Amino acid sequence: MGAILLTLVLIVCSGYAQAQGPSAIEPVSTGTAPVIQPAQTRPFHDWTRKERWDYYLKENFLSPGAFFRAAGPALGAHMGDAPEEWGQGMAGYGKRLGDQFAMRTIQGTIEYGAAAALRIDPKYRPCQCRGFFKRFGYAVLSNAVTYRTDGSRTLNAPNLAGIYGSNFASLAWYPERYSYKDAFREGTQSLMIGGSFNIFREFWPEIRRIVPFARKKR
């Protein structure tokens, strides 16, 4: 239970780090209470090679979220002693942290490379809709459905390939008892965790209003 709670804390930290910056949904003053309504997002466009490269580096190596996305699962695995062959102590945690960074690097490389080839917009775009359930469903499904650079919807094949591909690649350094079934299970769990990140991004404007440390300075 402790491992799960600590992992969730780091997931929230990662979501907080990624949610900084302009949001597609902003509070609007109506004279009474603030109302959250959709705002205009950046228009869809064909990303240049430099834009994609810079975004790849930021998301996978140069942002606080990149660290927390690896440190959180590594801490959970360490406290759960998985895999037990890697032991405990700093050496054991170091192996698990390295495992997560390697997997995130492979996942990001597959995902952003495939997104460029298929002309898919790599950014998460908040739902231009109202209502909790619509936005919640949109956030969860964004792991499997995304946008092309022309604004049309399509299967999020790059994300799915990156998640499952990285988990299957990790069998190269995991203990021999791990099989493709374990990789598939871990990939599915990673997909679910990715959905939690999207939910955090989607509702970040509301969260920012009620969490003291996240409020904008005036």
C-alpha positions in Angstrom: 0.0 0.0 0.0 2.8 2.4 0.9 4.4 1.8 -2.5 1.2 2.6 -4.3 0.7 5.8 -2.4 4.2 7.0 -3.0 4.0 6.2 -6.6 0.7 8.1 -6.9 2.3 11.1 -5.2 5.1 11.1 -7.8 2.5 10.7 -10.6 0.8 13.8 -9.3 4.1 15.7 -9.2 4.7 14.6 -12.8 1.3 15.8 -13.9 1.9 19.1 -12.1 5.2 19.6 -13.8 3.7 18.9 -17.2 0.6 21.0 -16.7 2.5 24.3 -16.3 2.0 26.7 -19.1 -1.0 27.9 -21.1 -4.1 25.7 -20.8 -6.8 25.2 -23.3 -9.4 25.8 -20.6 -9.3 28.9 -18.5 -11.4 30.5 -15.7 -13.7 33.3 -16.9 -15.1 35.9 -14.7 -18.9 36.3 -14.9 -19.4 38.8 -12.1 -20.2 36.1 -9.6 -18.2 32.8 -9.4 -15.5 31.9 -11.9 -16.7 29.6 -14.6 -14.4 27.2 -16.4 -15.0 27.3 -20.2 -13.1 26.0 -23.2 -10.6 28.5 -24.8 -9.0 28.5 -28.2 -6.0 26.2 -28.4 -3.1 26.6 -30.8 -4.3 25.9 -34.4 -3.4 22.5 -35.8 -0.3 22.8 -38.1 2.4 20.7 -39.7 5.2 20.4 -37.1 8.7 21.2 -38.4 11.5 18.8 -37.8 13.0 21.2 -35.2 9.7 21.6 -33.4 9.3 17.8 -33.1 12.9 17.3 -32.1 12.7 20.1 -29.4 9.4 18.6 -28.1 10.9 15.1 -28.0 13.9 16.3 -26.0 11.7 18.3 -23.6 9.2 15.5 -22.9 11.7 12.7 -22.6 14.8 14.3 -21.0 14.7 18.0 -20.2 11.5 18.5 -18.1 10.7 17.7 -14.4 7.9 15.4 -15.7 10.4 13.2 -17.5 12.2 12.5 -14.2 9.1 11.9 -12.2 7.6 9.5 -14.8 10.7 7.3 -14.3 11.2 7.9 -10.6 7.6 7.2 -9.6 7.3 3.7 -11.1 10.9 2.9 -10.1 10.0 3.7 -6.4 6.9 1.6 -6.5 8.8 -1.4 -8.0 11.6 -0.9 -5.5 9.2 -1.0 -2.5 7.4 -4.0 -4.0 10.8 -5.7 -4.6 10.1 -6.3 -8.3 11.9 -7.9 -9.8 13.4 -9.4 -6.6 16.6 -10.4 -8.4 17.6 -6.8 -8.5 17.8 -6.6 -4.7 17.3 -3.7 -2.4 19.3 -0.7 -1.2 20.6 2.1 -3.5 22.0 -0.5 -6.0 18.6 -2.1 -6.4 16.8 1.3 -6.8 19.4 2.4 -9.2 18.7 -0.6 -11.4 15.0 0.0 -11.3 15.5 3.7 -12.0 17.7 2.9 -15.0 15.2 0.4 -16.2 12.5 3.1 -16.2 14.6 5.7 -17.9 15.6 3.1 -20.6 11.9 2.2 -21.2 10.8 5.8 -21.3 13.6 6.6 -23.8 12.6 3.7 -26.0 8.9 4.6 -25.7 9.4 8.2 -26.5 11.7 7.4 -29.5 9.1 5.0 -31.0 6.2 7.3 -30.2 7.6 10.6 -31.5 9.3 9.0 -34.5 6.0 7.3 -35.5 4.0 10.5 -34.9 6.3 12.4 -37.3 6.0 9.7 -40.0 2.2 9.6 -39.7 1.8 13.4 -39.3 0.2 13.1 -35.9 0.1 15.9 -33.4 2.2 14.8 -30.4 0.6 17.1 -27.9 -2.3 16.4 -25.6 -5.1 18.8 -26.5 -7.8 19.4 -23.8 -11.3 18.7 -24.7 -13.2 21.6 -26.3 -16.4 20.4 -24.4 -18.2 20.9 -21.2 -19.2 18.4 -18.5 -17.2 16.2 -16.2 -18.0 12.9 -17.8 -17.4 14.1 -21.3 -14.0 15.5 -20.4 -13.1 12.5 -18.3 -14.0 10.1 -21.1 -12.1 12.2 -23.6 -9.0 12.2 -21.4 -9.0 8.4 -20.9 -9.6 7.7 -24.6 -6.8 10.1 -25.7 -4.4 7.3 -25.1 -5.9 5.4 -28.0 -7.4 8.2 -30.1 -5.6 11.4 -31.1 -5.4 14.1 -33.7 -3.6 14.4 -37.0 -1.8 17.7 -37.8 -4.8 18.7 -39.9 -7.2 18.3 -36.9 -8.8 15.0 -37.9 -9.1 12.2 -35.4 -7.2 9.0 -35.7 -6.0 5.9 -33.8 -3.1 6.9 -31.5 -0.9 4.2 -33.0 2.4 5.9 -32.0 1.4 5.9 -28.3 0.3 2.3 -28.3 3.4 1.2 -30.2 5.7 3.1 -27.9 4.1 1.7 -24.7 4.0 -1.9 -25.7 7.2 -1.8 -27.7 9.2 -0.4 -24.8 7.8 -3.1 -22.5 8.7 -5.9 -24.9 12.1 -4.4 -25.4 12.7 -4.5 -21.6 12.7 -8.3 -21.7 16.3 -8.0 -23.0 17.5 -7.0 -19.5 14.8 -8.4 -17.2 15.4 -11.8 -15.5 14.8 -14.8 -17.7 11.6 -15.8 -15.9 9.8 -12.8 -17.5 8.0 -13.5 -20.7 6.0 -11.7 -23.4 2.9 -12.2 -21.2 4.5 -10.1 -18.5 5.5 -7.4 -21.1 1.9 -7.3 -22.4 0.5 -7.0 -18.8 3.0 -4.2 -17.9 2.2 -2.4 -21.1 -1.5 -2.4 -20.3 -0.8 -1.1 -16.9 1.4 1.7 -18.4 -1.5 2.5 -20.7 -3.8 2.9 -17.7 -1.2 5.2 -15.9 -1.0 7.3 -19.1 -4.8 7.8 -18.9 -4.3 9.1 -15.3 -1.8 11.7 -16.6 -4.3 12.8 -19.3 -7.0 13.2 -16.7 -4.7 15.4 -14.6 -3.9 17.5 -17.7 -7.6 17.8 -18.6 -8.7 19.0 -15.1 -5.6 21.0 -14.3 -7.4 24.4 -14.5 -9.8 23.3 -11.8 -7.1 21.6 -9.7 -5.0 24.8 -9.9 -7.8 26.8 -8.4 -8.1 24.6 -5.2 -4.5 23.5 -4.6 -2.7 26.4 -2.8 0.8 25.7 -4.2 -0.5 25.5 -7.7 -2.3 28.8 -7.9 -1.0 31.4 -10.2 0.7 34.4 -8.6 -1.0 37.6 -9.2 
